[in-house]
Amino acid sequence: MNRSKARAATVLLTALAPASWGTTYVVTTRLLPPGHPMFAGLMRALPAGLLALAVTRVLPRGEWWWKAAVLGVLNIGAMPLLFVAAQRLPGGVAATLGAAQPLLAAGLGLLVLHDRPTLWRLTWGALGVLGVGLVVLGPRARLDTVGVLAGLGHAATMAAGVVLTKRWGRPAGVGPLALTGWQLTAGGLLLLPLTAAAEGVPPRIGAGAACGYLWLGSMAGLIAYTLWFRGIGRLPVAASAPLVLLSPLVATVIGIALGESLSLPQTLGFALALTALVAAQLGPTARKKKTLTKEETFDDAAHDDRRARGHRDGRRPGGRRGERAGAPGAGPVPEAAGE
């Protein structure tokens, strides 16, 4: 029971990360200056990463310098692709592309971790993507080639980051906050020269944009990624990856709060995606069968044989079922006194 409660708590804390990422679409379109996706990714990563390093005061050692760099590129450095998709596509289309991450993670997990996903989780993963598609896609959905490629690219890099984070774990004595700081800093340092060369700083950053960058760097950045990497280390890939379905679902709920309404197919899609998310965490439970050792099987057989002889002789059987026989050569089990 305690183990089940601990796992449920881990799932809930990990789910806070994709739930906060679901706010990215509304923050990007309503608060951030348009045309600066790389700067948005930089502001989300580098300040938070430097803050985490200052708090933990732990730096990578040995091979973890390049491992942290690789994870930083995959999990953080490719973040501008998300902002490109959010700016060039309707939020729903971008969310649907991101919902493909569980299926991509399952495929990469099979190749890298040799973790064969169950048919149960694959089926619910596909149904989850279908449910998200029903919610956010419609006949007026505008598809932009660059936006679609950016959305799929971000889903693929995040799936690779999940799998490699699971494979490498983290060094002994290093907590999730330190690991997050390494990756945010590595991804931010990658984006710094690229942003300076390609975009620069937006001409005007108002109070709304400042609040947007602060939110993306704190709750949807440092805190979310710390919880995410902590959960990845404790949950199977097939259980953690489907949690990203929360991102488009939260984006949908925000849209409803802002005055949008759902049609019947969209409502059914929302219910399907939510059901898929929960079902992927539960999974079918297989019955455990007790496997007897060769010695246990011999002892049980010997006991049954003595019991049968006792019944044939009209005597009470000696010993209780499951008791071990005497040592070899020690003679028969003593009968009750008076016989």
BALOBA-1460 file (C-alpha; in Angstrom, 3 decimals):
// residues 339
<rec num="1" residu="m" x="0.000" y="0.000" z="0.000"/>
<rec num="2" residu="n" x="2.794" y="2.443" z="0.929"/>
<rec num="3" residu="r" x="4.516" y="1.726" z="-2.362"/>
<rec num="4" residu="s" x="1.308" y="2.409" z="-4.282"/>
<rec num="5" residu="k" x="0.807" y="5.694" z="-2.449"/>
<rec num="6" residu="a" x="4.397" y="6.723" z="-3.132"/>
<rec num="7" residu="r" x="4.023" y="5.959" z="-6.831"/>
<rec num="8" residu="a" x="0.752" y="7.892" z="-7.010"/>
<rec num="9" residu="a" x="2.427" y="10.885" z="-5.352"/>
<rec num="10" residu="t" x="5.295" y="10.672" z="-7.859"/>
<rec num="11" residu="v" x="2.854" y="10.603" z="-10.773"/>
<rec num="12" residu="l" x="0.940" y="13.610" z="-9.450"/>
<rec num="13" residu="l" x="4.082" y="15.677" z="-8.871"/>
<rec num="14" residu="t" x="5.472" y="14.736" z="-12.290"/>
<rec num="15" residu="a" x="2.150" y="15.645" z="-13.914"/>
<rec num="16" residu="l" x="2.538" y="19.234" z="-12.680"/>
<rec num="17" residu="a" x="5.288" y="19.738" z="-15.272"/>
<rec num="18" residu="p" x="3.272" y="19.095" z="-18.470"/>
<rec num="19" residu="a" x="0.286" y="20.801" z="-16.852"/>
<rec num="20" residu="s" x="2.324" y="23.987" z="-16.487"/>
<rec num="21" residu="w" x="3.660" y="23.595" z="-20.027"/>
<rec num="22" residu="g" x="0.063" y="23.753" z="-21.204"/>
<rec num="23" residu="t" x="0.146" y="27.450" z="-20.353"/>
<rec num="24" residu="t" x="2.905" y="28.073" z="-22.903"/>
<rec num="25" residu="y" x="0.477" y="28.590" z="-25.780"/>
<rec num="26" residu="v" x="-1.628" y="31.290" z="-24.138"/>
<rec num="27" residu="v" x="1.432" y="33.024" z="-22.640"/>
<rec num="28" residu="t" x="3.227" y="33.022" z="-25.998"/>
<rec num="29" residu="t" x="0.315" y="34.338" z="-28.050"/>
<rec num="30" residu="r" x="-1.043" y="36.875" z="-25.534"/>
<rec num="31" residu="l" x="1.976" y="38.177" z="-23.618"/>
<rec num="32" residu="l" x="5.250" y="37.628" z="-25.468"/>
<rec num="33" residu="p" x="6.504" y="39.799" z="-28.348"/>
<rec num="34" residu="p" x="5.917" y="38.000" z="-31.673"/>
<rec num="35" residu="g" x="8.771" y="36.870" z="-33.878"/>
<rec num="36" residu="h" x="11.269" y="36.063" z="-31.099"/>
<rec num="37" residu="p" x="10.950" y="32.343" z="-30.296"/>
<rec num="38" residu="m" x="14.675" y="31.867" z="-29.650"/>
<rec num="39" residu="f" x="14.759" y="34.765" z="-27.201"/>
<rec num="40" residu="a" x="11.760" y="33.254" z="-25.399"/>
<rec num="41" residu="g" x="13.576" y="29.929" z="-25.121"/>
<rec num="42" residu="l" x="16.707" y="31.696" z="-23.881"/>
<rec num="43" residu="m" x="14.810" y="33.582" z="-21.182"/>
<rec num="44" residu="r" x="13.113" y="30.401" z="-20.102"/>
<rec num="45" residu="a" x="16.366" y="28.477" z="-19.740"/>
<rec num="46" residu="l" x="19.518" y="30.449" z="-18.918"/>
<rec num="47" residu="p" x="18.422" y="32.602" z="-15.936"/>
<rec num="48" residu="a" x="16.715" y="29.629" z="-14.293"/>
<rec num="49" residu="g" x="19.726" y="27.392" z="-14.943"/>
<rec num="50" residu="l" x="22.172" y="29.873" z="-13.418"/>
<rec num="51" residu="l" x="19.880" y="30.261" z="-10.409"/>
<rec num="52" residu="a" x="19.812" y="26.478" z="-9.892"/>
<rec num="53" residu="l" x="23.621" y="26.316" z="-10.096"/>
<rec num="54" residu="a" x="23.925" y="29.112" z="-7.542"/>
<rec num="55" residu="v" x="21.552" y="27.341" z="-5.151"/>
<rec num="56" residu="t" x="22.982" y="23.815" z="-5.436"/>
<rec num="57" residu="r" x="26.653" y="24.721" z="-6.036"/>
<rec num="58" residu="v" x="27.144" y="21.384" z="-7.769"/>
<rec num="59" residu="l" x="28.898" y="21.090" z="-11.133"/>
<rec num="60" residu="p" x="29.115" y="18.040" z="-13.412"/>
<rec num="61" residu="r" x="32.114" y="15.753" z="-13.131"/>
<rec num="62" residu="g" x="33.801" y="13.479" z="-15.638"/>
<rec num="63" residu="e" x="31.524" y="12.164" z="-18.362"/>
<rec num="64" residu="w" x="28.599" y="14.135" z="-16.985"/>
<rec num="65" residu="w" x="29.936" y="17.278" z="-18.664"/>
<rec num="66" residu="w" x="29.043" y="15.920" z="-22.101"/>
<rec num="67" residu="k" x="25.987" y="14.022" z="-20.887"/>
<rec num="68" residu="a" x="24.543" y="17.181" z="-19.353"/>
<rec num="69" residu="a" x="25.296" y="19.026" z="-22.596"/>
<rec num="70" residu="v" x="23.484" y="16.404" z="-24.684"/>
<rec num="71" residu="l" x="20.465" y="16.374" z="-22.367"/>
<rec num="72" residu="g" x="20.480" y="20.163" z="-22.301"/>
<rec num="73" residu="v" x="20.354" y="20.332" z="-26.098"/>
<rec num="74" residu="l" x="17.532" y="17.779" z="-26.335"/>
<rec num="75" residu="n" x="15.374" y="18.902" z="-23.421"/>
<rec num="76" residu="i" x="16.122" y="22.621" z="-23.395"/>
<rec num="77" residu="g" x="18.067" y="23.716" z="-26.486"/>
<rec num="78" residu="a" x="15.296" y="22.621" z="-28.841"/>
<rec num="79" residu="m" x="12.753" y="24.663" z="-26.876"/>
<rec num="80" residu="p" x="12.511" y="27.406" z="-29.559"/>
<rec num="81" residu="l" x="10.874" y="24.825" z="-31.815"/>
<rec num="82" residu="l" x="7.925" y="24.855" z="-29.411"/>
<rec num="83" residu="f" x="7.626" y="28.640" z="-29.648"/>
<rec num="84" residu="v" x="7.912" y="28.495" z="-33.458"/>
<rec num="85" residu="a" x="5.058" y="25.978" z="-33.553"/>
<rec num="86" residu="a" x="3.014" y="28.045" z="-31.092"/>
<rec num="87" residu="q" x="3.442" y="31.204" z="-33.186"/>
<rec num="88" residu="r" x="2.953" y="29.693" z="-36.650"/>
<rec num="89" residu="l" x="0.151" y="27.252" z="-35.826"/>
<rec num="90" residu="p" x="-3.095" y="27.420" z="-33.912"/>
<rec num="91" residu="g" x="-2.433" y="26.342" z="-30.340"/>
<rec num="92" residu="g" x="-4.532" y="23.229" z="-30.837"/>
<rec num="93" residu="v" x="-2.532" y="22.037" z="-33.836"/>
<rec num="94" residu="a" x="0.741" y="22.586" z="-31.995"/>
<rec num="95" residu="a" x="-0.639" y="20.719" z="-28.981"/>
<rec num="96" residu="t" x="-1.699" y="17.773" z="-31.131"/>
<rec num="97" residu="l" x="1.797" y="17.469" z="-32.577"/>
<rec num="98" residu="g" x="3.220" y="17.518" z="-29.058"/>
<rec num="99" residu="a" x="0.803" y="14.769" z="-28.020"/>
<rec num="100" residu="a" x="2.666" y="12.394" z="-30.334"/>
<rec num="101" residu="q" x="5.580" y="12.378" z="-27.883"/>
<rec num="102" residu="p" x="4.436" y="9.258" z="-25.930"/>
<rec num="103" residu="l" x="4.446" y="7.168" z="-29.098"/>
<rec num="104" residu="l" x="7.860" y="8.516" z="-30.116"/>
<rec num="105" residu="a" x="9.204" y="7.850" z="-26.620"/>
<rec num="106" residu="a" x="7.864" y="4.291" z="-26.731"/>
<rec num="107" residu="g" x="9.697" y="3.644" z="-30.001"/>
<rec num="108" residu="l" x="12.951" y="5.154" z="-28.758"/>
<rec num="109" residu="g" x="12.597" y="3.304" z="-25.460"/>
<rec num="110" residu="l" x="12.426" y="0.031" z="-27.353"/>
<rec num="111" residu="l" x="15.591" y="0.860" z="-29.322"/>
<rec num="112" residu="v" x="17.685" y="2.392" z="-26.545"/>
<rec num="113" residu="l" x="16.400" y="0.835" z="-23.322"/>
<rec num="114" residu="h" x="15.090" y="-2.422" z="-24.836"/>
<rec num="115" residu="d" x="11.922" y="-1.576" z="-22.934"/>
<rec num="116" residu="r" x="9.136" y="-3.244" z="-24.870"/>
<rec num="117" residu="p" x="5.923" y="-1.257" z="-24.376"/>
<rec num="118" residu="t" x="2.791" y="-3.227" z="-23.657"/>
<rec num="119" residu="l" x="-0.042" y="-3.321" z="-26.143"/>
<rec num="120" residu="w" x="-2.195" y="-1.723" z="-23.450"/>
<rec num="121" residu="r" x="-0.061" y="1.419" z="-23.216"/>
<rec num="122" residu="l" x="0.541" y="1.657" z="-26.964"/>
<rec num="123" residu="t" x="-3.180" y="1.467" z="-27.604"/>
<rec num="124" residu="w" x="-4.017" y="4.107" z="-25.042"/>
<rec num="125" residu="g" x="-1.175" y="6.281" z="-26.303"/>
<rec num="126" residu="a" x="-2.656" y="6.254" z="-29.801"/>
<rec num="127" residu="l" x="-6.147" y="6.884" z="-28.410"/>
<rec num="128" residu="g" x="-4.761" y="9.800" z="-26.426"/>
<rec num="129" residu="v" x="-3.404" y="11.432" z="-29.592"/>
<rec num="130" residu="l" x="-6.759" y="10.799" z="-31.270"/>
<rec num="131" residu="g" x="-8.589" y="12.373" z="-28.341"/>
<rec num="132" residu="v" x="-6.389" y="15.468" z="-28.409"/>
<rec num="133" residu="g" x="-6.910" y="15.703" z="-32.156"/>
<rec num="134" residu="l" x="-10.681" y="15.647" z="-31.705"/>
<rec num="135" residu="v" x="-10.426" y="18.432" z="-29.165"/>
<rec num="136" residu="v" x="-8.205" y="20.873" z="-31.017"/>
<rec num="137" residu="l" x="-8.420" y="20.092" z="-34.713"/>
<rec num="138" residu="g" x="-11.248" y="21.285" z="-36.890"/>
<rec num="139" residu="p" x="-12.054" y="22.059" z="-40.511"/>
<rec num="140" residu="r" x="-10.500" y="25.521" z="-40.122"/>
<rec num="141" residu="a" x="-7.217" y="24.245" z="-38.741"/>
<rec num="142" residu="r" x="-4.431" y="26.129" z="-40.491"/>
<rec num="143" residu="l" x="-1.404" y="23.973" z="-41.237"/>
<rec num="144" residu="d" x="1.917" y="25.703" z="-41.818"/>
<rec num="145" residu="t" x="4.770" y="23.502" z="-43.047"/>
<rec num="146" residu="v" x="7.438" y="25.173" z="-40.922"/>
<rec num="147" residu="g" x="5.165" y="25.103" z="-37.882"/>
<rec num="148" residu="v" x="4.329" y="21.422" z="-38.346"/>
<rec num="149" residu="l" x="8.014" y="20.477" z="-38.720"/>
<rec num="150" residu="a" x="8.888" y="22.551" z="-35.657"/>
<rec num="151" residu="g" x="6.150" y="20.886" z="-33.600"/>
<rec num="152" residu="l" x="7.206" y="17.396" z="-34.610"/>
<rec num="153" residu="g" x="10.857" y="18.267" z="-34.055"/>
<rec num="154" residu="h" x="10.173" y="19.442" z="-30.543"/>
<rec num="155" residu="a" x="8.166" y="16.292" z="-29.765"/>
<rec num="156" residu="a" x="10.999" y="14.109" z="-31.103"/>
<rec num="157" residu="t" x="13.743" y="15.888" z="-29.137"/>
<rec num="158" residu="m" x="11.706" y="15.774" z="-25.940"/>
<rec num="159" residu="a" x="11.057" y="12.051" z="-26.447"/>
<rec num="160" residu="a" x="14.795" y="11.470" z="-26.929"/>
<rec num="161" residu="g" x="15.504" y="13.525" z="-23.827"/>
<rec num="162" residu="v" x="13.083" y="11.428" z="-21.779"/>
<rec num="163" residu="v" x="14.673" y="8.175" z="-22.913"/>
<rec num="164" residu="l" x="18.288" y="9.288" z="-22.375"/>
<rec num="165" residu="t" x="17.447" y="10.820" z="-19.002"/>
<rec num="166" residu="k" x="15.996" y="7.458" z="-18.004"/>
<rec num="167" residu="r" x="19.001" y="5.575" z="-19.367"/>
<rec num="168" residu="w" x="21.680" y="7.727" z="-17.725"/>
<rec num="169" residu="g" x="19.855" y="8.564" z="-14.509"/>
<rec num="170" residu="r" x="21.869" y="11.023" z="-12.439"/>
<rec num="171" residu="p" x="25.155" y="10.771" z="-10.516"/>
<rec num="172" residu="a" x="25.161" y="9.635" z="-6.910"/>
<rec num="173" residu="g" x="24.586" y="12.501" z="-4.524"/>
<rec num="174" residu="v" x="23.185" y="14.803" z="-7.222"/>
<rec num="175" residu="g" x="19.580" y="15.882" z="-6.790"/>
<rec num="176" residu="p" x="16.979" y="16.698" z="-9.449"/>
<rec num="177" residu="l" x="17.475" y="20.452" z="-8.984"/>
<rec num="178" residu="a" x="21.189" y="20.225" z="-9.778"/>
<rec num="179" residu="l" x="20.542" y="18.030" z="-12.816"/>
<rec num="180" residu="t" x="17.921" y="20.506" z="-14.012"/>
<rec num="181" residu="g" x="20.340" y="23.385" z="-13.522"/>
<rec num="182" residu="w" x="22.966" y="21.650" z="-15.647"/>
<rec num="183" residu="q" x="20.557" y="21.129" z="-18.493"/>
<rec num="184" residu="l" x="18.954" y="24.573" z="-18.364"/>
<rec num="185" residu="t" x="22.381" y="26.205" z="-18.344"/>
<rec num="186" residu="a" x="23.681" y="24.020" z="-21.182"/>
<rec num="187" residu="g" x="20.603" y="24.683" z="-23.292"/>
<rec num="188" residu="g" x="20.695" y="28.395" z="-22.485"/>
<rec num="189" residu="l" x="24.374" y="28.721" z="-23.415"/>
<rec num="190" residu="l" x="23.591" y="27.036" z="-26.737"/>
<rec num="191" residu="l" x="20.767" y="29.479" z="-27.419"/>
<rec num="192" residu="l" x="22.708" y="32.588" z="-26.371"/>
<rec num="193" residu="p" x="24.884" y="33.035" z="-29.505"/>
<rec num="194" residu="l" x="22.145" y="31.753" z="-31.802"/>
<rec num="195" residu="t" x="19.682" y="34.269" z="-30.406"/>
<rec num="196" residu="a" x="22.170" y="37.108" z="-30.648"/>
<rec num="197" residu="a" x="22.929" y="36.268" z="-34.281"/>
<rec num="198" residu="a" x="19.422" y="35.487" z="-35.519"/>
<rec num="199" residu="e" x="16.975" y="37.545" z="-33.471"/>
<rec num="200" residu="g" x="18.463" y="39.817" z="-30.879"/>
<rec num="201" residu="v" x="16.408" y="41.361" z="-28.098"/>
<rec num="202" residu="p" x="12.797" y="42.379" z="-28.815"/>
<rec num="203" residu="p" x="12.531" y="46.153" z="-29.331"/>
<rec num="204" residu="r" x="10.108" y="46.494" z="-26.454"/>
<rec num="205" residu="i" x="9.473" y="44.291" z="-23.437"/>
<rec num="206" residu="g" x="6.451" y="45.510" z="-21.515"/>
<rec num="207" residu="a" x="5.166" y="44.501" z="-18.125"/>
<rec num="208" residu="g" x="3.029" y="41.733" z="-19.633"/>
<rec num="209" residu="a" x="5.975" y="40.239" z="-21.519"/>
<rec num="210" residu="a" x="8.159" y="40.440" z="-18.409"/>
<rec num="211" residu="c" x="5.525" y="38.539" z="-16.428"/>
<rec num="212" residu="g" x="5.297" y="35.990" z="-19.236"/>
<rec num="213" residu="y" x="9.058" y="35.395" z="-19.266"/>
<rec num="214" residu="l" x="9.065" y="35.154" z="-15.459"/>
<rec num="215" residu="w" x="6.305" y="32.539" z="-15.495"/>
<rec num="216" residu="l" x="7.938" y="30.487" z="-18.237"/>
<rec num="217" residu="g" x="11.297" y="30.570" z="-16.472"/>
<rec num="218" residu="s" x="10.006" y="29.733" z="-12.997"/>
<rec num="219" residu="m" x="6.891" y="27.560" z="-12.738"/>
<rec num="220" residu="a" x="6.933" y="26.347" z="-16.349"/>
<rec num="221" residu="g" x="10.730" y="26.205" z="-16.371"/>
<rec num="222" residu="l" x="12.898" y="25.518" z="-13.331"/>
<rec num="223" residu="i" x="10.177" y="24.056" z="-11.094"/>
<rec num="224" residu="a" x="8.486" y="22.067" z="-13.862"/>
<rec num="225" residu="y" x="11.697" y="20.559" z="-15.220"/>
<rec num="226" residu="t" x="12.915" y="19.649" z="-11.731"/>
<rec num="227" residu="l" x="9.693" y="17.727" z="-11.086"/>
<rec num="228" residu="w" x="9.847" y="16.230" z="-14.582"/>
<rec num="229" residu="f" x="13.389" y="14.889" z="-14.305"/>
<rec num="230" residu="r" x="12.674" y="13.604" z="-10.808"/>
<rec num="231" residu="g" x="9.648" y="11.707" z="-12.120"/>
<rec num="232" residu="i" x="11.470" y="10.308" z="-15.143"/>
<rec num="233" residu="g" x="14.051" y="8.774" z="-12.835"/>
<rec num="234" residu="r" x="11.371" y="7.001" z="-10.794"/>
<rec num="235" residu="l" x="8.727" y="6.043" z="-13.363"/>
<rec num="236" residu="p" x="8.916" y="3.797" z="-16.430"/>
<rec num="237" residu="v" x="9.123" y="5.625" z="-19.756"/>
<rec num="238" residu="a" x="5.764" y="4.144" z="-20.764"/>
<rec num="239" residu="a" x="4.193" y="5.726" z="-17.677"/>
<rec num="240" residu="s" x="5.910" y="9.130" z="-17.662"/>
<rec num="241" residu="a" x="5.692" y="9.941" z="-21.384"/>
<rec num="242" residu="p" x="1.848" y="9.861" z="-21.601"/>
<rec num="243" residu="l" x="1.699" y="12.586" z="-18.958"/>
<rec num="244" residu="v" x="2.514" y="15.127" z="-21.684"/>
<rec num="245" residu="l" x="-1.112" y="14.736" z="-22.791"/>
<rec num="246" residu="l" x="-1.904" y="17.055" z="-19.903"/>
<rec num="247" residu="s" x="-0.319" y="19.928" z="-21.797"/>
<rec num="248" residu="p" x="-2.953" y="20.205" z="-24.565"/>
<rec num="249" residu="l" x="-5.729" y="19.378" z="-22.110"/>
<rec num="250" residu="v" x="-4.706" y="22.241" z="-19.839"/>
<rec num="251" residu="a" x="-4.460" y="24.501" z="-22.886"/>
<rec num="252" residu="t" x="-8.034" y="23.495" z="-23.746"/>
<rec num="253" residu="v" x="-9.280" y="24.250" z="-20.235"/>
<rec num="254" residu="i" x="-7.622" y="27.674" z="-20.400"/>
<rec num="255" residu="g" x="-9.352" y="28.300" z="-23.718"/>
<rec num="256" residu="i" x="-12.717" y="27.426" z="-22.165"/>
<rec num="257" residu="a" x="-11.974" y="29.813" z="-19.290"/>
<rec num="258" residu="l" x="-11.282" y="32.546" z="-21.839"/>
<rec num="259" residu="g" x="-14.670" y="32.085" z="-23.461"/>
<rec num="260" residu="e" x="-14.229" y="29.221" z="-25.908"/>
<rec num="261" residu="s" x="-16.765" y="26.387" z="-26.052"/>
<rec num="262" residu="l" x="-16.489" y="22.711" z="-26.959"/>
<rec num="263" residu="s" x="-18.666" y="20.904" z="-29.442"/>
<rec num="264" residu="l" x="-19.865" y="17.359" z="-28.816"/>
<rec num="265" residu="p" x="-16.931" y="15.754" z="-30.736"/>
<rec num="266" residu="q" x="-14.496" y="17.975" z="-28.842"/>
<rec num="267" residu="t" x="-16.039" y="16.997" z="-25.520"/>
<rec num="268" residu="l" x="-15.796" y="13.321" z="-26.421"/>
<rec num="269" residu="g" x="-12.184" y="13.843" z="-27.498"/>
<rec num="270" residu="f" x="-11.368" y="15.544" z="-24.202"/>
<rec num="271" residu="a" x="-12.872" y="12.632" z="-22.268"/>
<rec num="272" residu="l" x="-10.995" y="10.129" z="-24.446"/>
<rec num="273" residu="a" x="-7.646" y="11.885" z="-23.946"/>
<rec num="274" residu="l" x="-8.174" y="12.109" z="-20.195"/>
<rec num="275" residu="t" x="-9.170" y="8.435" z="-20.021"/>
<rec num="276" residu="a" x="-6.083" y="7.468" z="-22.029"/>
<rec num="277" residu="l" x="-3.889" y="9.447" z="-19.654"/>
<rec num="278" residu="v" x="-5.254" y="7.649" z="-16.589"/>
<rec num="279" residu="a" x="-5.335" y="4.221" z="-18.244"/>
<rec num="280" residu="a" x="-1.694" y="4.503" z="-19.275"/>
<rec num="281" residu="q" x="-0.768" y="4.947" z="-15.606"/>
<rec num="282" residu="l" x="-2.817" y="2.036" z="-14.333"/>
<rec num="283" residu="g" x="-2.331" y="-0.729" z="-16.867"/>
<rec num="284" residu="p" x="-3.560" y="-4.306" z="-16.490"/>
<rec num="285" residu="t" x="-2.337" y="-6.136" z="-13.425"/>
<rec num="286" residu="a" x="-1.069" y="-9.608" z="-13.995"/>
<rec num="287" residu="r" x="-1.616" y="-12.299" z="-11.394"/>
<rec num="288" residu="k" x="1.557" y="-13.377" z="-9.675"/>
<rec num="289" residu="k" x="2.087" y="-17.089" z="-9.417"/>
<rec num="290" residu="k" x="4.229" y="-18.544" z="-6.676"/>
<rec num="291" residu="t" x="7.153" y="-20.477" z="-8.083"/>
<rec num="292" residu="l" x="8.272" y="-23.324" z="-5.878"/>
<rec num="293" residu="t" x="11.905" y="-24.278" z="-5.681"/>
<rec num="294" residu="k" x="12.952" y="-27.823" z="-6.388"/>
<rec num="295" residu="e" x="13.560" y="-28.451" z="-2.671"/>
<rec num="296" residu="e" x="10.134" y="-27.071" z="-1.699"/>
<rec num="297" residu="t" x="8.451" y="-29.262" z="-4.300"/>
<rec num="298" residu="f" x="10.291" y="-32.355" z="-2.976"/>
<rec num="299" residu="d" x="9.343" y="-31.561" z="0.632"/>
<rec num="300" residu="d" x="5.667" y="-31.078" z="-0.234"/>
<rec num="301" residu="a" x="5.622" y="-34.340" z="-2.180"/>
<rec num="302" residu="a" x="7.254" y="-36.209" z="0.699"/>
<rec num="303" residu="h" x="4.770" y="-34.734" z="3.149"/>
<rec num="304" residu="d" x="1.816" y="-35.738" z="0.985"/>
<rec num="305" residu="d" x="3.205" y="-39.256" z="0.700"/>
<rec num="306" residu="r" x="3.502" y="-39.566" z="4.498"/>
<rec num="307" residu="r" x="0.009" y="-38.176" z="4.900"/>
<rec num="308" residu="a" x="-1.400" y="-40.745" z="2.475"/>
<rec num="309" residu="r" x="0.368" y="-43.625" z="4.301"/>
<rec num="310" residu="g" x="-0.980" y="-42.396" z="7.618"/>
<rec num="311" residu="h" x="-4.534" y="-42.436" z="6.318"/>
<rec num="312" residu="r" x="-4.100" y="-45.945" z="4.917"/>
<rec num="313" residu="d" x="-2.777" y="-47.181" z="8.291"/>
<rec num="314" residu="g" x="-5.617" y="-45.520" z="10.189"/>
<rec num="315" residu="r" x="-3.239" y="-43.127" z="11.936"/>
<rec num="316" residu="r" x="-3.339" y="-39.372" z="12.219"/>
<rec num="317" residu="p" x="-1.062" y="-37.694" z="9.729"/>
<rec num="318" residu="g" x="2.145" y="-36.430" z="11.265"/>
<rec num="319" residu="g" x="2.934" y="-32.718" z="11.120"/>
<rec num="320" residu="r" x="1.114" y="-29.827" z="9.502"/>
<rec num="321" residu="r" x="1.082" y="-29.252" z="5.790"/>
<rec num="322" residu="g" x="4.046" y="-27.213" z="4.739"/>
<rec num="323" residu="e" x="6.390" y="-28.373" z="7.540"/>
<rec num="324" residu="r" x="9.755" y="-29.532" z="6.330"/>
<rec num="325" residu="a" x="10.635" y="-33.211" z="6.622"/>
<rec num="326" residu="g" x="13.427" y="-34.359" z="8.886"/>
<rec num="327" residu="a" x="16.944" y="-34.625" z="7.621"/>
<rec num="328" residu="p" x="17.606" y="-37.510" z="5.239"/>
<rec num="329" residu="g" x="18.132" y="-40.743" z="7.142"/>
<rec num="330" residu="a" x="16.567" y="-39.432" z="10.365"/>
<rec num="331" residu="g" x="13.711" y="-41.937" z="10.166"/>
<rec num="332" residu="p" x="9.975" y="-41.375" z="10.108"/>
<rec num="333" residu="v" x="8.318" y="-38.388" z="11.701"/>
<rec num="334" residu="p" x="7.430" y="-39.316" z="15.321"/>
<rec num="335" residu="e" x="3.799" y="-40.113" z="15.905"/>
<rec num="336" residu="a" x="1.703" y="-38.764" z="18.723"/>
<rec num="337" residu="a" x="2.395" y="-40.220" z="22.171"/>
<rec num="338" residu="g" x="0.430" y="-43.326" z="23.151"/>
<rec num="339" residu="e" x="0.405" y="-44.940" z="19.734"/>
